[in-house]
Amino acid sequence: MTTTVTTRTVSYPADGLTMVGHLALPAGTGRRPAVLLGPEGPGLNDVQRHRADALAALGYVTLAFDINGGRWLADIQEMLDRALPLLADPDRMREIGHAALDVLCAEPRTDPDRVAAIGYGTGGAIALELGRAGVDLRAIGTINALTTGRPGEAARIRCPVWAGVGSEDPIMPAAQRDAFAAEMQAAGVDWRLTVYGGAEHAFHHPPVDHAVRPGVAHHPVHAERSWRDILALLTECVPVTR
């Protein structure tokens, strides 16, 4: 069942920047389960805004949050200069995630007891850090975000974790997959890892009109499959009830 969606832009401070997120609300007035949706390293764009709208159409209050102060970083070096130090600093990632989560939970339509976090690339790493910080989430779903955290902190994750990655992703190679799996398993997390055969990094994102890093390529079949896998995770862990 789909619903009419309303959207609005929300601005909030985080990481010394003014973040500009996209909040999508389903029809009605009652509380609904909610999804925090994180973008990849270049930042929030219409791809993630449309995903937020699609989730809202299914009945989820959804915030597509920002990581770059309202900017889309098309220049590869500028993106790396922003993303790599951020990914190396769990506390900064948590600050960005908590700030967005506060915005989402302040929305009257949000049921604060039924919140999931999903994300792509850097946004997925932020979702995982919220879990490692012990945030009460109902599910964490990530694509291209097989980051490992500080020793022992994965034991604070209180919900199922699903992760997707391309088999040919040079940024998330087999060794990184193994390290992520070992961390989740040692912590006793309810975890799953889906490897999409033949897919490279950012396989989920439609082609862009600027230069990308080697090993980055769209894979339309796996992009659709990964979206269905995310929806399956949400349906299992935070179903919409009318």
ChimeraX commands (.cxc) that place a marker at each C-alpha (Angstrom):
marker #1 position 0.00,0.00,0.00 radius 0.5
marker #1 position 1.32,3.45,-0.86 radius 0.5
marker #1 position 0.43,6.78,0.71 radius 0.5
marker #1 position 0.62,10.42,-0.22 radius 0.5
marker #1 position 3.94,11.91,0.83 radius 0.5
marker #1 position 4.75,15.40,2.06 radius 0.5
marker #1 position 8.32,16.67,2.32 radius 0.5
marker #1 position 10.23,19.54,3.82 radius 0.5
marker #1 position 13.81,20.67,4.17 radius 0.5
marker #1 position 15.25,20.71,7.68 radius 0.5
marker #1 position 18.39,22.54,8.76 radius 0.5
marker #1 position 20.34,21.65,11.89 radius 0.5
marker #1 position 23.90,22.00,13.24 radius 0.5
marker #1 position 26.42,19.15,13.28 radius 0.5
marker #1 position 30.20,18.78,12.90 radius 0.5
marker #1 position 30.63,22.56,12.78 radius 0.5
marker #1 position 28.34,22.83,9.73 radius 0.5
marker #1 position 24.73,23.62,8.99 radius 0.5
marker #1 position 23.31,20.36,7.70 radius 0.5
marker #1 position 20.40,20.40,5.27 radius 0.5
marker #1 position 18.30,17.24,5.44 radius 0.5
marker #1 position 15.22,16.02,3.62 radius 0.5
marker #1 position 12.28,14.91,5.76 radius 0.5
marker #1 position 9.55,12.83,4.10 radius 0.5
marker #1 position 6.26,12.14,5.87 radius 0.5
marker #1 position 3.56,9.60,5.02 radius 0.5
marker #1 position -0.09,10.58,4.85 radius 0.5
marker #1 position -2.11,10.70,8.02 radius 0.5
marker #1 position -1.59,12.11,11.48 radius 0.5
marker #1 position -0.60,9.13,13.63 radius 0.5
marker #1 position 2.85,8.03,14.64 radius 0.5
marker #1 position 4.75,5.78,12.27 radius 0.5
marker #1 position 8.02,3.83,12.35 radius 0.5
marker #1 position 10.93,5.93,11.20 radius 0.5
marker #1 position 14.06,5.55,9.11 radius 0.5
marker #1 position 17.28,7.53,9.29 radius 0.5
marker #1 position 18.78,7.44,5.78 radius 0.5
marker #1 position 22.45,8.29,5.26 radius 0.5
marker #1 position 24.15,9.23,1.96 radius 0.5
marker #1 position 27.49,8.21,0.51 radius 0.5
marker #1 position 30.61,10.38,0.75 radius 0.5
marker #1 position 29.73,13.06,-1.85 radius 0.5
marker #1 position 26.66,13.96,0.21 radius 0.5
marker #1 position 22.91,14.19,0.04 radius 0.5
marker #1 position 21.41,14.39,-3.45 radius 0.5
marker #1 position 18.15,13.66,-5.22 radius 0.5
marker #1 position 18.86,9.93,-5.30 radius 0.5
marker #1 position 18.64,9.75,-1.53 radius 0.5
marker #1 position 15.78,12.23,-1.39 radius 0.5
marker #1 position 13.80,10.01,-3.75 radius 0.5
marker #1 position 14.61,6.97,-1.61 radius 0.5
marker #1 position 13.31,8.84,1.43 radius 0.5
marker #1 position 10.12,9.66,-0.45 radius 0.5
marker #1 position 9.73,6.02,-1.48 radius 0.5
marker #1 position 10.05,4.89,2.13 radius 0.5
marker #1 position 7.55,7.52,3.24 radius 0.5
marker #1 position 5.13,6.22,0.59 radius 0.5
marker #1 position 5.36,2.87,2.32 radius 0.5
marker #1 position 4.49,4.45,5.66 radius 0.5
marker #1 position 7.87,5.36,7.20 radius 0.5
marker #1 position 8.76,8.80,8.51 radius 0.5
marker #1 position 12.14,9.21,6.82 radius 0.5
marker #1 position 14.98,11.69,7.22 radius 0.5
marker #1 position 17.62,11.65,4.50 radius 0.5
marker #1 position 20.37,13.31,6.49 radius 0.5
marker #1 position 23.26,15.47,5.36 radius 0.5
marker #1 position 26.98,14.96,5.98 radius 0.5
marker #1 position 28.59,17.85,4.06 radius 0.5
marker #1 position 26.78,21.00,5.10 radius 0.5
marker #1 position 24.34,21.06,2.20 radius 0.5
marker #1 position 26.98,20.38,-0.47 radius 0.5
marker #1 position 27.36,17.60,-3.03 radius 0.5
marker #1 position 31.11,17.05,-3.46 radius 0.5
marker #1 position 31.55,16.05,-7.10 radius 0.5
marker #1 position 35.30,16.64,-7.05 radius 0.5
marker #1 position 36.93,13.34,-6.04 radius 0.5
marker #1 position 39.77,14.87,-4.05 radius 0.5
marker #1 position 37.50,17.26,-2.18 radius 0.5
marker #1 position 35.21,14.37,-1.30 radius 0.5
marker #1 position 38.12,12.26,-0.04 radius 0.5
marker #1 position 39.53,15.15,1.97 radius 0.5
marker #1 position 36.18,15.40,3.72 radius 0.5
marker #1 position 35.23,11.72,3.97 radius 0.5
marker #1 position 38.47,10.00,4.97 radius 0.5
marker #1 position 39.13,12.00,8.18 radius 0.5
marker #1 position 35.45,11.62,9.07 radius 0.5
marker #1 position 35.54,7.85,8.61 radius 0.5
marker #1 position 38.63,7.70,10.82 radius 0.5
marker #1 position 36.87,9.50,13.69 radius 0.5
marker #1 position 34.00,7.53,15.26 radius 0.5
marker #1 position 33.10,10.38,17.61 radius 0.5
marker #1 position 32.56,12.79,14.71 radius 0.5
marker #1 position 30.45,10.23,12.89 radius 0.5
marker #1 position 28.36,9.71,16.00 radius 0.5
marker #1 position 27.89,13.46,16.42 radius 0.5
marker #1 position 26.54,13.72,12.88 radius 0.5
marker #1 position 24.32,10.69,13.40 radius 0.5
marker #1 position 22.97,11.83,16.77 radius 0.5
marker #1 position 22.18,15.30,15.42 radius 0.5
marker #1 position 20.16,13.80,12.57 radius 0.5
marker #1 position 18.48,11.30,14.87 radius 0.5
marker #1 position 17.42,14.14,17.19 radius 0.5
marker #1 position 15.75,15.87,14.24 radius 0.5
marker #1 position 13.97,12.68,13.22 radius 0.5
marker #1 position 12.76,11.90,16.74 radius 0.5
marker #1 position 11.58,15.49,17.28 radius 0.5
marker #1 position 9.10,15.03,14.42 radius 0.5
marker #1 position 5.69,14.37,16.05 radius 0.5
marker #1 position 4.88,11.67,13.48 radius 0.5
marker #1 position 7.91,9.60,14.53 radius 0.5
marker #1 position 7.45,6.65,16.85 radius 0.5
marker #1 position 10.73,6.90,18.80 radius 0.5
marker #1 position 10.51,3.25,19.80 radius 0.5
marker #1 position 10.55,2.09,16.17 radius 0.5
marker #1 position 13.53,3.68,14.43 radius 0.5
marker #1 position 15.88,2.05,11.94 radius 0.5
marker #1 position 19.08,3.46,10.43 radius 0.5
marker #1 position 20.20,2.66,6.90 radius 0.5
marker #1 position 22.98,4.19,4.89 radius 0.5
marker #1 position 25.28,4.06,1.91 radius 0.5
marker #1 position 29.05,4.43,2.17 radius 0.5
marker #1 position 29.84,7.14,4.73 radius 0.5
marker #1 position 26.18,7.33,5.73 radius 0.5
marker #1 position 26.20,3.60,6.40 radius 0.5
marker #1 position 29.32,3.93,8.54 radius 0.5
marker #1 position 27.50,6.57,10.56 radius 0.5
marker #1 position 24.54,4.20,11.03 radius 0.5
marker #1 position 26.91,1.52,12.32 radius 0.5
marker #1 position 28.55,3.97,14.73 radius 0.5
marker #1 position 25.16,4.84,16.17 radius 0.5
marker #1 position 24.72,1.14,16.84 radius 0.5
marker #1 position 28.17,0.85,18.40 radius 0.5
marker #1 position 27.27,3.83,20.60 radius 0.5
marker #1 position 24.34,1.84,21.97 radius 0.5
marker #1 position 21.52,3.80,20.33 radius 0.5
marker #1 position 18.22,1.93,20.59 radius 0.5
marker #1 position 17.60,1.14,16.92 radius 0.5
marker #1 position 15.38,-1.60,15.54 radius 0.5
marker #1 position 17.59,-2.34,12.53 radius 0.5
marker #1 position 20.77,-1.17,10.83 radius 0.5
marker #1 position 21.20,-1.63,7.09 radius 0.5
marker #1 position 24.27,-0.58,5.12 radius 0.5
marker #1 position 25.65,-0.79,1.59 radius 0.5
marker #1 position 29.36,-0.28,0.86 radius 0.5
marker #1 position 30.02,0.46,4.53 radius 0.5
marker #1 position 31.89,-2.50,6.01 radius 0.5
marker #1 position 33.69,-0.38,8.57 radius 0.5
marker #1 position 34.98,-1.85,11.81 radius 0.5
marker #1 position 34.78,0.02,15.08 radius 0.5
marker #1 position 36.79,0.42,18.24 radius 0.5
marker #1 position 37.46,-2.85,20.08 radius 0.5
marker #1 position 34.48,-4.20,22.00 radius 0.5
marker #1 position 32.01,-1.49,21.03 radius 0.5
marker #1 position 30.07,-3.65,18.56 radius 0.5
marker #1 position 28.70,-5.49,21.60 radius 0.5
marker #1 position 26.54,-2.40,22.21 radius 0.5
marker #1 position 24.59,-3.01,18.98 radius 0.5
marker #1 position 21.07,-3.94,20.04 radius 0.5
marker #1 position 19.44,-4.79,16.73 radius 0.5
marker #1 position 19.88,-6.88,13.58 radius 0.5
marker #1 position 22.52,-5.64,11.14 radius 0.5
marker #1 position 22.37,-6.25,7.40 radius 0.5
marker #1 position 25.25,-5.23,5.14 radius 0.5
marker #1 position 25.56,-5.36,1.36 radius 0.5
marker #1 position 28.70,-5.04,-0.74 radius 0.5
marker #1 position 29.84,-5.68,-4.30 radius 0.5
marker #1 position 32.20,-8.60,-4.81 radius 0.5
marker #1 position 34.48,-6.41,-6.96 radius 0.5
marker #1 position 34.49,-3.37,-4.68 radius 0.5
marker #1 position 38.16,-2.34,-4.34 radius 0.5
marker #1 position 37.35,-0.08,-1.40 radius 0.5
marker #1 position 35.66,-2.89,0.54 radius 0.5
marker #1 position 37.78,-5.93,-0.49 radius 0.5
marker #1 position 37.52,-9.47,0.88 radius 0.5
marker #1 position 39.81,-8.68,3.82 radius 0.5
marker #1 position 37.50,-5.87,4.88 radius 0.5
marker #1 position 34.48,-8.15,4.55 radius 0.5
marker #1 position 36.21,-10.71,6.75 radius 0.5
marker #1 position 37.13,-8.13,9.39 radius 0.5
marker #1 position 33.57,-6.81,9.54 radius 0.5
marker #1 position 32.15,-10.32,9.82 radius 0.5
marker #1 position 34.62,-11.21,12.57 radius 0.5
marker #1 position 33.72,-8.07,14.54 radius 0.5
marker #1 position 29.99,-8.70,14.31 radius 0.5
marker #1 position 30.34,-12.39,15.16 radius 0.5
marker #1 position 32.61,-11.81,18.15 radius 0.5
marker #1 position 30.13,-9.25,19.51 radius 0.5
marker #1 position 27.19,-11.62,19.24 radius 0.5
marker #1 position 25.33,-9.36,16.82 radius 0.5
marker #1 position 22.46,-10.70,14.72 radius 0.5
marker #1 position 24.17,-9.94,11.41 radius 0.5
marker #1 position 23.95,-10.75,7.72 radius 0.5
marker #1 position 26.28,-9.95,4.83 radius 0.5
marker #1 position 25.15,-10.04,1.21 radius 0.5
marker #1 position 27.82,-10.02,-1.49 radius 0.5
marker #1 position 26.54,-8.96,-4.91 radius 0.5
marker #1 position 28.53,-10.84,-7.54 radius 0.5
marker #1 position 30.30,-8.68,-10.13 radius 0.5
marker #1 position 29.29,-5.37,-8.52 radius 0.5
marker #1 position 31.79,-2.59,-7.81 radius 0.5
marker #1 position 31.69,0.27,-5.32 radius 0.5
marker #1 position 28.57,2.48,-5.38 radius 0.5
marker #1 position 26.80,-0.06,-7.60 radius 0.5
marker #1 position 23.52,1.15,-6.14 radius 0.5
marker #1 position 23.91,4.75,-7.37 radius 0.5
marker #1 position 22.74,5.74,-10.86 radius 0.5
marker #1 position 25.47,6.94,-13.24 radius 0.5
marker #1 position 26.72,10.49,-12.68 radius 0.5
marker #1 position 27.93,13.12,-15.13 radius 0.5
marker #1 position 31.36,13.64,-13.57 radius 0.5
marker #1 position 34.54,11.64,-13.03 radius 0.5
marker #1 position 34.46,8.85,-10.48 radius 0.5
marker #1 position 37.15,6.76,-8.80 radius 0.5
marker #1 position 38.33,3.55,-10.46 radius 0.5
marker #1 position 36.27,0.64,-9.24 radius 0.5
marker #1 position 33.07,2.69,-9.01 radius 0.5
marker #1 position 30.27,1.65,-11.37 radius 0.5
marker #1 position 26.51,1.34,-11.46 radius 0.5
marker #1 position 25.02,-2.15,-11.59 radius 0.5
marker #1 position 21.29,-1.82,-12.34 radius 0.5
marker #1 position 20.34,-5.39,-11.45 radius 0.5
marker #1 position 22.08,-5.41,-8.09 radius 0.5
marker #1 position 20.94,-1.86,-7.37 radius 0.5
marker #1 position 17.35,-3.08,-7.54 radius 0.5
marker #1 position 18.13,-6.23,-5.57 radius 0.5
marker #1 position 19.84,-4.29,-2.80 radius 0.5
marker #1 position 16.85,-1.96,-2.49 radius 0.5
marker #1 position 14.56,-4.97,-2.12 radius 0.5
marker #1 position 16.90,-6.35,0.54 radius 0.5
marker #1 position 16.68,-3.10,2.49 radius 0.5
marker #1 position 12.90,-3.14,2.28 radius 0.5
marker #1 position 12.89,-6.75,3.49 radius 0.5
marker #1 position 15.00,-5.74,6.51 radius 0.5
marker #1 position 12.59,-2.93,7.38 radius 0.5
marker #1 position 9.55,-5.14,6.89 radius 0.5
marker #1 position 11.03,-7.72,9.25 radius 0.5
marker #1 position 12.28,-5.39,11.97 radius 0.5
marker #1 position 10.09,-2.28,11.80 radius 0.5
marker #1 position 6.87,-3.21,9.99 radius 0.5
marker #1 position 4.35,-0.49,9.24 radius 0.5
marker #1 position 1.06,-1.08,11.06 radius 0.5
marker #1 position -2.01,0.91,10.19 radius 0.5
marker link #1:1,2 radius 0.2
marker link #1:2,3 radius 0.2
marker link #1:3,4 radius 0.2
marker link #1:4,5 radius 0.2
marker link #1:5,6 radius 0.2
marker link #1:6,7 radius 0.2
marker link #1:7,8 radius 0.2
marker link #1:8,9 radius 0.2
marker link #1:9,10 radius 0.2
marker link #1:10,11 radius 0.2
marker link #1:11,12 radius 0.2
marker link #1:12,13 radius 0.2
marker link #1:13,14 radius 0.2
marker link #1:14,15 radius 0.2
marker link #1:15,16 radius 0.2
marker link #1:16,17 radius 0.2
marker link #1:17,18 radius 0.2
marker link #1:18,19 radius 0.2
marker link #1:19,20 radius 0.2
marker link #1:20,21 radius 0.2
marker link #1:21,22 radius 0.2
marker link #1:22,23 radius 0.2
marker link #1:23,24 radius 0.2
marker link #1:24,25 radius 0.2
marker link #1:25,26 radius 0.2
marker link #1:26,27 radius 0.2
marker link #1:27,28 radius 0.2
marker link #1:28,29 radius 0.2
marker link #1:29,30 radius 0.2
marker link #1:30,31 radius 0.2
marker link #1:31,32 radius 0.2
marker link #1:32,33 radius 0.2
marker link #1:33,34 radius 0.2
marker link #1:34,35 radius 0.2
marker link #1:35,36 radius 0.2
marker link #1:36,37 radius 0.2
marker link #1:37,38 radius 0.2
marker link #1:38,39 radius 0.2
marker link #1:39,40 radius 0.2
marker link #1:40,41 radius 0.2
marker link #1:41,42 radius 0.2
marker link #1:42,43 radius 0.2
marker link #1:43,44 radius 0.2
marker link #1:44,45 radius 0.2
marker link #1:45,46 radius 0.2
marker link #1:46,47 radius 0.2
marker link #1:47,48 radius 0.2
marker link #1:48,49 radius 0.2
marker link #1:49,50 radius 0.2
marker link #1:50,51 radius 0.2
marker link #1:51,52 radius 0.2
marker link #1:52,53 radius 0.2
marker link #1:53,54 radius 0.2
marker link #1:54,55 radius 0.2
marker link #1:55,56 radius 0.2
marker link #1:56,57 radius 0.2
marker link #1:57,58 radius 0.2
marker link #1:58,59 radius 0.2
marker link #1:59,60 radius 0.2
marker link #1:60,61 radius 0.2
marker link #1:61,62 radius 0.2
marker link #1:62,63 radius 0.2
marker link #1:63,64 radius 0.2
marker link #1:64,65 radius 0.2
marker link #1:65,66 radius 0.2
marker link #1:66,67 radius 0.2
marker link #1:67,68 radius 0.2
marker link #1:68,69 radius 0.2
marker link #1:69,70 radius 0.2
marker link #1:70,71 radius 0.2
marker link #1:71,72 radius 0.2
marker link #1:72,73 radius 0.2
marker link #1:73,74 radius 0.2
marker link #1:74,75 radius 0.2
marker link #1:75,76 radius 0.2
marker link #1:76,77 radius 0.2
marker link #1:77,78 radius 0.2
marker link #1:78,79 radius 0.2
marker link #1:79,80 radius 0.2
marker link #1:80,81 radius 0.2
marker link #1:81,82 radius 0.2
marker link #1:82,83 radius 0.2
marker link #1:83,84 radius 0.2
marker link #1:84,85 radius 0.2
marker link #1:85,86 radius 0.2
marker link #1:86,87 radius 0.2
marker link #1:87,88 radius 0.2
marker link #1:88,89 radius 0.2
marker link #1:89,90 radius 0.2
marker link #1:90,91 radius 0.2
marker link #1:91,92 radius 0.2
marker link #1:92,93 radius 0.2
marker link #1:93,94 radius 0.2
marker link #1:94,95 radius 0.2
marker link #1:95,96 radius 0.2
marker link #1:96,97 radius 0.2
marker link #1:97,98 radius 0.2
marker link #1:98,99 radius 0.2
marker link #1:99,100 radius 0.2
marker link #1:100,101 radius 0.2
marker link #1:101,102 radius 0.2
marker link #1:102,103 radius 0.2
marker link #1:103,104 radius 0.2
marker link #1:104,105 radius 0.2
marker link #1:105,106 radius 0.2
marker link #1:106,107 radius 0.2
marker link #1:107,108 radius 0.2
marker link #1:108,109 radius 0.2
marker link #1:109,110 radius 0.2
marker link #1:110,111 radius 0.2
marker link #1:111,112 radius 0.2
marker link #1:112,113 radius 0.2
marker link #1:113,114 radius 0.2
marker link #1:114,115 radius 0.2
marker link #1:115,116 radius 0.2
marker link #1:116,117 radius 0.2
marker link #1:117,118 radius 0.2
marker link #1:118,119 radius 0.2
marker link #1:119,120 radius 0.2
marker link #1:120,121 radius 0.2
marker link #1:121,122 radius 0.2
marker link #1:122,123 radius 0.2
marker link #1:123,124 radius 0.2
marker link #1:124,125 radius 0.2
marker link #1:125,126 radius 0.2
marker link #1:126,127 radius 0.2
marker link #1:127,128 radius 0.2
marker link #1:128,129 radius 0.2
marker link #1:129,130 radius 0.2
marker link #1:130,131 radius 0.2
marker link #1:131,132 radius 0.2
marker link #1:132,133 radius 0.2
marker link #1:133,134 radius 0.2
marker link #1:134,135 radius 0.2
marker link #1:135,136 radius 0.2
marker link #1:136,137 radius 0.2
marker link #1:137,138 radius 0.2
marker link #1:138,139 radius 0.2
marker link #1:139,140 radius 0.2
marker link #1:140,141 radius 0.2
marker link #1:141,142 radius 0.2
marker link #1:142,143 radius 0.2
marker link #1:143,144 radius 0.2
marker link #1:144,145 radius 0.2
marker link #1:145,146 radius 0.2
marker link #1:146,147 radius 0.2
marker link #1:147,148 radius 0.2
marker link #1:148,149 radius 0.2
marker link #1:149,150 radius 0.2
marker link #1:150,151 radius 0.2
marker link #1:151,152 radius 0.2
marker link #1:152,153 radius 0.2
marker link #1:153,154 radius 0.2
marker link #1:154,155 radius 0.2
marker link #1:155,156 radius 0.2
marker link #1:156,157 radius 0.2
marker link #1:157,158 radius 0.2
marker link #1:158,159 radius 0.2
marker link #1:159,160 radius 0.2
marker link #1:160,161 radius 0.2
marker link #1:161,162 radius 0.2
marker link #1:162,163 radius 0.2
marker link #1:163,164 radius 0.2
marker link #1:164,165 radius 0.2
marker link #1:165,166 radius 0.2
marker link #1:166,167 radius 0.2
marker link #1:167,168 radius 0.2
marker link #1:168,169 radius 0.2
marker link #1:169,170 radius 0.2
marker link #1:170,171 radius 0.2
marker link #1:171,172 radius 0.2
marker link #1:172,173 radius 0.2
marker link #1:173,174 radius 0.2
marker link #1:174,175 radius 0.2
marker link #1:175,176 radius 0.2
marker link #1:176,177 radius 0.2
marker link #1:177,178 radius 0.2
marker link #1:178,179 radius 0.2
marker link #1:179,180 radius 0.2
marker link #1:180,181 radius 0.2
marker link #1:181,182 radius 0.2
marker link #1:182,183 radius 0.2
marker link #1:183,184 radius 0.2
marker link #1:184,185 radius 0.2
marker link #1:185,186 radius 0.2
marker link #1:186,187 radius 0.2
marker link #1:187,188 radius 0.2
marker link #1:188,189 radius 0.2
marker link #1:189,190 radius 0.2
marker link #1:190,191 radius 0.2
marker link #1:191,192 radius 0.2
marker link #1:192,193 radius 0.2
marker link #1:193,194 radius 0.2
marker link #1:194,195 radius 0.2
marker link #1:195,196 radius 0.2
marker link #1:196,197 radius 0.2
marker link #1:197,198 radius 0.2
marker link #1:198,199 radius 0.2
marker link #1:199,200 radius 0.2
marker link #1:200,201 radius 0.2
marker link #1:201,202 radius 0.2
marker link #1:202,203 radius 0.2
marker link #1:203,204 radius 0.2
marker link #1:204,205 radius 0.2
marker link #1:205,206 radius 0.2
marker link #1:206,207 radius 0.2
marker link #1:207,208 radius 0.2
marker link #1:208,209 radius 0.2
marker link #1:209,210 radius 0.2
marker link #1:210,211 radius 0.2
marker link #1:211,212 radius 0.2
marker link #1:212,213 radius 0.2
marker link #1:213,214 radius 0.2
marker link #1:214,215 radius 0.2
marker link #1:215,216 radius 0.2
marker link #1:216,217 radius 0.2
marker link #1:217,218 radius 0.2
marker link #1:218,219 radius 0.2
marker link #1:219,220 radius 0.2
marker link #1:220,221 radius 0.2
marker link #1:221,222 radius 0.2
marker link #1:222,223 radius 0.2
marker link #1:223,224 radius 0.2
marker link #1:224,225 radius 0.2
marker link #1:225,226 radius 0.2
marker link #1:226,227 radius 0.2
marker link #1:227,228 radius 0.2
marker link #1:228,229 radius 0.2
marker link #1:229,230 radius 0.2
marker link #1:230,231 radius 0.2
marker link #1:231,232 radius 0.2
marker link #1:232,233 radius 0.2
marker link #1:233,234 radius 0.2
marker link #1:234,235 radius 0.2
marker link #1:235,236 radius 0.2
marker link #1:236,237 radius 0.2
marker link #1:237,238 radius 0.2
marker link #1:238,239 radius 0.2
marker link #1:239,240 radius 0.2
marker link #1:240,241 radius 0.2
marker link #1:241,242 radius 0.2
view
